[in-house]
């Protein structure tokens, strides 16, 4: 398993990480999975044996059950993993039971540490934007968690480009610890992140951790133009990610399946390997209902695309050039930087 440096930090993480949204299966998360402690231990075993060192969870996955199950599954081997959790989304019904206020962050870090059975997190991600709490309050509180030793590195997830850059500016202006990772949705189904988030991450030195790299199974090969699986999360109330262009999705899957067949690998492995070949991507985070799915996903670590294969997938899945990107492409492409090329590389 390849290890990559996480942004502008000294932390090395595996190119494949284990996601635990399906641990617990409470409420809506039952549509993703319902892995119990025994299943979680088995998945952790598989990942450690494959060389995975990054495991990602969140306080709000099944209202804490995911963290509790993961903590039990990691008992006696906490020091073998890079452990990531998150804060922001509702953990109760009160007006202060969500957000990125000092109160909520300090309450939730204690809950996460208790459920996970550890005294520190390697990475603590703010899970979503909070437009009401001043960024100075959020970033100062997070900085204090690093200073106290309860958190070692800070990450951000699901921010827009301007929100990310404002956060980095506030940290820099005040001498606070900056974010070193950006956990985002990115897949062959939707490459929206190439408009701003990945270029900003490349430019500012954040490692990109990809959640739902198979688009909830949409680019695993089981969803095809002429047939649908008998079960899967997209047949439930779970609606992430939303599909805006079904024709383009199936055009992409057609090419994915064809290339995978020629290579003798699964479509899911090829889709994961594609992302790992993209600029700025450090890790793809995979989760699975079944052990066989996880084993297949882990096999993506050994798949490396040729330039021709990468170009074919780039072309069929390329996002439209929205303004100002089409204007820049027409007039100033001769002076594009590495960050600009995330969206504008020739194969699009």
Order of alpha helices (4+ residues) and beta strands (2+ residues): beta-beta-beta-alpha-beta-alpha-beta-alpha-beta-alpha-beta-alpha-beta-alpha-beta-alpha-alpha-beta-alpha-alpha-alpha-alpha
